[in-house]
Amino acid sequence: MSDTTFAIFVFLLTAPLAFALSYKNILAQFRFLTIPGALYFLYILLVAGPAYGVFYDQDGQPARRTFLLAAESALVTLAWGVRLAHKNKQEVIEDCRQTSQHGRQLVVLGPQPDRLRLFCNMGLAVAGMSVAAYLIVVDTVPLFELLKADQTSAHAYALLREDSFKLLPLPVYAYFETIRMIFLPMLSMVGLGMYLATRSRKWLIHFMVSAVLTFFFSALSLAKAPPLIFLVMCGTYWFLARGSRIPVWGLVLVLAVGAIFPIYVANATAGNSAPEVSDVLATMQDLLFRRFLYLNAELLYYHFDIFPASHHFLWGQSIRLFSWISAQQEFLLPNYVYLDVWGNLPEALDSGWANTVFLGGLWADFGWLGVLIGPVLIGYCLQKLQNFILRLGKNVIGVACHVILLTAAAYISMNSATGLAFLGIIVCTYVFARVMQGTLQGEQQFRFSQFNVNLSRSSY
């Protein structure tokens, strides 16, 4: 079978089935930014689509057909997992209606505004002290070095970035990563929600202070993604709070502002402090088409190329929680793949990571067993999280948790779903929602809206 024939066969095998399984459960609800829908859309954009390009680029390599079939099959298994989260067809219809109704509502204050105020006031103090502690703990802050222009190569800045975050002791790294990826964004989202619900100048100031602090802390390590992700989170909260409506200029503004920092860092670390328009366009092309739309699928292919041809399947050894329970040494899968692919290059980093979509870790650990079962479990869990968001309601807490869980779904489109980071985001979000007692608000809102619908029907 020729390559073209095989690619057509895989497409005809997976695409119609994936569409049939995902239309009502995922695609029809996409405008309301459901959690499964976010992962499904990003998977199509970052993996399933580019996988065909990677398949043809790796001409003659034995693993590429297995890679393409596995990458496309995840569209079917993810959608199947979402469908399994519904008991029957009637529940699917009811869930679609409730999601649509929830999405069109405007954000309200919620059941426990006093607790939210206490959280915001104490949270700002904790966040400020955490950022100050980070500046004390870290010997060299990459952002400050970039502003001083002390280094002259991208490799030197990459080493600084590794030392300033990833290579910190594990408890210290886990604490600061939690502050950067969960606590500070949650604090900013709550502040934004309180302002949108009350239109109070005090909450506008609170949001601006927490947002500046979040962006500043995210930018300190020169990692391009965290500041951009935070700005997208703000835009997403705005979109959801307005009843899933946002003007076109708002979308353009969020994307334009979010792109400034990655473009600046990419040019500045390359020694080009005063780039011309052509340099900026070349950087944008590399960031968008190479790193964002292609690299994720290429890194996934390398997992299929390495396992099991060069290394046996890991059977859970790369999962930190599993390695702790089994008393085995953790296998650093992203680092292993990075060194296998780029380790011979002079600018390679010993601590470099090659993160990719959740499917890479599932294949390296469990082979076809992980590829076929793992996405089903992920789709099932994401739909249950979406149901949890509906129960929270369209209040400040509910929308904040919705945005954080959307970020978690986006996270596993470029990282492992079995790592502590993904699980930590889910657990922290759930605990936050329960502590703030927002669970019954969604049920009350939905019952009240149902009462209004029934009342309006009976009046005819």
C-alpha positions in Angstrom: 0.0 0.0 0.0 1.4 3.4 -1.0 1.8 6.3 1.4 -1.0 8.3 -0.2 -3.3 5.3 -0.2 -2.6 4.6 3.5 -3.2 8.3 4.5 -6.5 8.3 2.6 -7.4 5.0 4.3 -6.7 6.4 7.8 -8.7 9.5 7.1 -11.7 7.6 5.7 -11.5 5.2 8.7 -11.3 7.8 11.5 -12.8 11.1 10.3 -16.4 10.0 9.6 -16.6 8.0 12.8 -15.0 10.9 14.9 -17.5 13.3 13.4 -20.5 11.1 14.1 -19.4 10.6 17.8 -18.4 14.2 18.5 -21.0 16.2 16.7 -23.7 16.4 19.4 -21.4 15.9 22.4 -18.5 18.3 21.4 -18.8 20.1 18.1 -22.3 21.5 18.5 -21.4 23.0 21.9 -18.0 24.5 20.8 -19.1 28.1 20.9 -19.7 27.8 24.6 -16.1 26.6 25.2 -16.8 23.3 26.9 -13.8 21.6 28.5 -13.9 18.5 26.2 -14.4 20.8 23.2 -11.3 22.8 24.0 -9.1 19.7 24.1 -10.8 18.3 20.9 -10.3 21.5 19.0 -6.7 21.9 20.0 -6.0 18.3 19.3 -7.3 18.7 15.7 -5.3 21.9 15.3 -2.0 20.8 16.9 -1.9 17.0 16.2 -4.5 15.4 14.0 -4.1 18.0 11.2 -0.3 18.4 11.2 0.2 14.6 11.6 -0.3 14.1 7.9 2.5 16.6 7.2 4.8 14.8 9.6 3.8 11.5 8.0 5.1 12.7 4.6 8.1 14.5 6.0 9.3 11.3 7.7 9.6 9.4 4.4 10.9 5.9 4.7 10.7 5.8 8.5 9.1 2.5 9.8 7.2 4.1 12.7 5.3 6.8 10.7 2.3 4.6 9.8 1.8 3.5 13.4 2.1 7.1 14.4 -0.5 8.4 11.9 -3.0 5.7 12.7 -2.6 6.3 16.5 -2.8 10.1 16.2 -6.0 10.0 14.2 -7.6 7.2 16.2 -7.5 9.5 19.3 -10.2 11.7 17.7 -12.5 8.7 17.8 -11.6 7.5 21.3 -11.7 11.0 22.9 -15.2 11.5 21.5 -16.2 8.0 22.6 -15.1 8.8 26.2 -17.2 12.0 26.2 -20.2 10.0 25.0 -19.7 7.3 27.7 -20.0 10.1 30.3 -23.7 10.3 29.4 -26.0 7.5 30.5 -28.3 7.7 27.5 -29.4 9.7 24.5 -31.8 11.7 26.5 -29.1 12.8 28.9 -27.0 14.0 25.9 -29.9 16.2 24.7 -30.4 17.5 28.2 -26.8 18.3 28.6 -26.7 20.2 25.3 -29.6 22.3 26.3 -28.2 23.0 29.8 -24.8 23.9 28.3 -26.4 26.3 25.8 -28.5 27.9 28.6 -25.5 28.2 30.9 -23.3 29.6 28.2 -25.8 32.4 27.4 -26.1 33.6 31.0 -24.2 36.6 32.2 -21.9 36.3 35.2 -23.4 37.0 38.7 -21.8 37.6 42.0 -22.5 34.2 43.5 -23.5 32.7 46.9 -20.5 33.7 49.0 -19.2 37.2 48.1 -17.7 37.7 51.6 -15.5 34.6 51.2 -14.4 35.8 47.7 -13.4 39.2 49.2 -11.4 37.5 51.9 -9.8 35.2 49.4 -8.8 38.2 47.1 -7.4 40.3 49.9 -5.4 37.5 51.5 -4.5 36.1 48.1 -2.8 39.4 47.0 -0.7 39.3 50.2 0.3 35.7 49.7 1.1 36.3 46.0 3.2 39.3 46.7 5.2 37.5 49.3 5.6 34.5 47.0 7.0 36.6 44.2 9.4 38.3 46.6 10.5 34.9 47.9 11.2 33.7 44.4 13.4 36.8 43.7 15.3 35.9 46.8 15.7 32.2 46.1 16.8 32.5 42.5 20.4 33.6 42.0 19.8 35.0 38.5 16.5 36.2 37.1 16.5 35.7 33.3 14.2 38.6 32.5 16.5 41.1 34.4 19.5 39.7 32.5 17.7 40.1 29.2 16.8 43.7 30.0 20.5 44.4 31.0 21.6 42.5 27.8 24.4 40.8 29.7 24.2 37.6 27.7 24.9 37.4 24.0 23.3 34.1 22.8 20.0 32.3 22.9 21.8 29.3 24.4 22.9 31.3 27.4 19.4 32.6 28.1 18.1 29.0 27.8 20.5 27.9 30.5 19.3 30.8 32.7 15.7 29.8 32.1 16.4 26.2 33.1 18.3 27.3 36.3 15.6 29.8 37.3 12.7 27.3 37.4 13.0 23.8 36.2 16.2 22.9 38.1 15.1 24.2 41.5 14.6 21.6 44.2 11.3 19.7 43.6 9.4 21.1 46.6 10.5 24.7 45.7 9.7 24.2 42.1 6.3 22.7 42.8 5.4 25.6 45.1 6.3 28.3 42.6 4.8 26.5 39.7 1.5 26.2 41.7 1.7 29.9 42.4 2.4 30.8 38.7 0.0 28.4 37.0 -2.9 28.1 39.4 -3.0 30.5 42.3 -2.1 33.8 40.6 -4.4 33.2 37.6 -7.2 32.1 39.9 -6.8 35.3 41.9 -6.8 37.4 38.7 -9.9 35.6 37.3 -11.8 36.1 40.6 -10.9 39.8 40.6 -12.0 40.2 37.0 -15.2 38.4 37.7 -15.9 40.5 40.8 -15.5 43.6 38.6 -17.7 42.4 35.8 -20.4 41.4 38.3 -20.3 44.6 40.4 -18.7 47.2 38.1 -16.9 48.5 41.2 -13.8 50.5 40.8 -12.2 48.8 43.8 -12.4 45.4 42.0 -11.1 46.9 38.8 -8.0 48.1 40.7 -7.7 44.7 42.4 -7.8 42.9 39.0 -5.3 45.2 37.5 -2.8 44.7 40.4 -3.2 40.9 40.5 -3.0 40.8 36.6 0.2 42.8 36.6 1.7 40.6 39.3 0.6 37.4 37.4 2.1 38.6 34.2 5.3 39.8 35.8 5.9 36.5 37.6 5.1 34.5 34.5 7.6 36.5 32.5 10.5 36.3 34.9 11.8 33.0 33.6 11.5 34.1 29.9 9.2 31.2 29.2 7.1 32.4 26.2 4.0 30.4 27.0 2.9 31.4 30.6 2.3 35.2 29.9 0.5 34.4 26.6 -1.7 31.8 28.4 -2.6 34.2 31.1 -3.8 36.9 28.6 -5.8 34.2 26.8 -7.3 33.2 30.1 -8.4 36.9 30.7 -10.0 37.0 27.3 -11.7 33.7 27.9 -13.2 34.9 31.2 -14.4 38.0 29.5 -16.0 35.9 26.7 -17.7 33.5 29.2 -18.9 36.3 31.5 -20.6 38.2 28.7 -22.7 35.2 27.8 -20.3 33.7 25.2 -20.3 36.9 23.2 -17.2 39.0 22.5 -16.6 41.7 19.9 -14.2 40.9 17.1 -11.9 43.7 18.2 -11.7 42.1 21.6 -10.4 38.9 20.1 -7.9 40.7 18.0 -6.7 42.7 20.9 -6.1 39.7 23.1 -4.2 37.8 20.4 -2.1 40.9 19.4 -1.2 41.8 23.0 -0.5 38.2 23.9 1.9 37.8 20.9 4.1 40.8 21.9 6.0 39.1 24.7 6.9 35.9 22.8 8.0 37.8 19.8 10.1 40.2 21.9 11.8 37.3 23.8 12.5 35.3 20.7 14.2 38.3 19.0 16.0 39.7 22.1 17.5 36.3 23.1 18.8 35.9 19.6 20.7 39.1 20.0 18.4 41.2 17.8 17.4 44.0 20.2 16.2 46.3 17.3 14.5 43.9 14.8 13.3 45.1 11.5 9.8 44.3 10.2 11.1 41.3 8.2 12.7 39.9 11.4 9.5 40.2 13.3 7.5 38.5 10.5 10.1 35.7 10.4 9.8 35.2 14.1 6.0 35.2 13.9 6.2 32.6 11.2 8.5 30.4 13.2 6.4 30.7 16.4 3.1 30.2 14.7 3.7 27.7 11.9 6.7 25.8 13.2 6.5 25.7 17.0 2.8 26.0 17.5 1.2 24.2 14.6 3.8 21.6 13.7 6.3 20.9 16.4 3.8 19.2 18.8 2.9 16.6 16.2 6.6 16.1 15.2 7.5 15.5 18.9 4.7 13.0 19.1 6.1 11.1 16.1 9.5 10.8 17.9 7.8 9.0 20.7 6.6 6.4 18.2 10.0 6.3 16.6 11.9 5.6 19.9 9.4 3.3 21.6 9.7 0.3 21.3 12.4 0.3 18.6 15.1 1.9 20.7 13.7 1.5 24.2 11.1 -0.9 25.6 7.8 0.3 26.8 7.9 1.9 30.3 4.7 0.4 31.8 4.0 3.4 34.0 7.6 4.2 35.0 7.3 7.8 33.6 4.3 8.5 35.7 5.6 10.1 38.9 2.8 8.9 41.1 3.1 5.4 39.8 6.8 5.4 40.4 6.4 6.6 44.0 3.9 3.8 44.7 6.0 1.1 43.1 9.2 2.5 44.6 10.8 2.7 41.2 13.0 5.5 39.9 11.0 7.9 37.7 11.8 7.8 34.0 12.1 11.4 32.7 10.4 10.7 29.4 10.5 14.3 28.0 14.2 14.6 28.8 15.0 11.2 27.3 13.2 12.1 24.0 14.9 15.5 23.9 18.4 14.0 24.3 17.7 11.2 21.8 16.6 13.7 19.1 18.8 16.7 19.8 21.4 15.6 22.3 24.2 15.6 19.7 23.7 19.3 18.9 26.2 21.7 20.4 23.5 24.0 21.8 21.6 21.1 23.4 20.7 21.3 27.1 21.2 18.4 29.4 18.0 19.3 31.2 16.0 20.0 28.0 12.5 18.6 27.6 10.5 17.5 24.6 6.9 17.8 25.8 4.1 16.7 23.5 0.5 15.9 23.6 -0.9 13.4 26.1 -0.8 10.6 23.5 3.0 10.5 23.5 3.3 9.5 27.2 0.5 6.9 26.8 2.3 5.3 23.9 5.7 5.3 25.6 4.2 3.8 28.8 1.6 1.3 27.5 1.8 1.1 23.7 -1.5 0.4 21.9 -3.2 -0.3 25.2 -2.5 3.3 26.3 -3.4 4.8 22.9 -6.8 3.1 22.7 -7.9 3.3 26.4 -6.2 6.5 27.6 -8.1 9.0 25.4 -11.4 7.3 26.4 -10.7 7.9 30.0 -9.5 11.5 29.4 -12.7 12.3 27.4 -14.8 10.7 30.1 -13.1 12.7 32.9 -13.3 16.0 31.0 -17.0 15.6 30.4 -17.5 15.0 34.1 -15.5 18.2 34.8 -17.8 20.0 32.4 -20.8 18.7 34.3 -19.2 20.0 37.5 -18.9 23.4 36.0 -22.6 23.4 35.1 -23.4 22.7 38.7 -21.3 25.5 39.9 -23.3 28.0 37.9 -22.6 31.2 36.0 -21.1 33.0 39.0 -17.7 34.4 39.7 -16.5 31.1 41.2 -18.0 29.0 38.4 -16.5 31.0 35.6 -13.1 31.2 37.3 -13.1 27.4 37.7 -14.3 27.0 34.1 -11.3 29.1 32.8 -8.8 27.2 34.9 -10.1 23.8 33.8 -10.1 25.0 30.2 -6.4 25.8 30.8 -5.9 22.2 32.1 -7.5 20.8 29.0 -5.2 23.0 26.8 -2.2 21.9 28.9 -2.6 18.2 28.0 -2.8 19.1 24.3 0.9 19.8 24.7 1.9 17.9 27.8 1.3 14.6 29.6 -2.1 13.9 31.2 -0.6 11.6 33.8 1.7 14.1 35.4 1.1 15.8 38.7 0.7 19.2 37.0 -2.5 18.3 35.2 -3.9 16.4 38.2 -2.8 19.3 40.5 -4.8 21.9 38.5 -7.9 19.7 38.7 -7.6 19.0 42.4 -6.8 22.6 43.4 -9.8 23.9 41.3 -12.2 21.4 42.9 -11.0 22.3 46.4 -11.3 26.0 45.7 -14.9 25.6 44.4 -15.9 23.5 47.4 -14.3 25.8 49.9 -16.1 28.8 48.4 -19.4 26.8 48.4 -20.4 27.5 44.9 -21.8 24.1 44.1 -25.5 24.6 44.6 -25.6 27.9 42.8 -25.7 26.3 39.3 -28.4 23.9 40.4 -30.5 26.8 41.8 -29.9 28.8 38.6 -30.9 25.9 36.4 -34.1 25.1 38.4 -35.1 28.8 38.4 -34.6 29.0 34.6 -36.6 25.7 34.2 -39.4 27.2 36.3 -39.5 30.3 34.1 -39.6 28.1 31.0 -42.4 26.0 32.3 -44.3 29.1 33.5 -44.0 30.8 30.0 -45.2 27.6 28.3 -48.2 27.3 30.6 -49.2 30.9 29.9 -49.9 30.2 26.2 
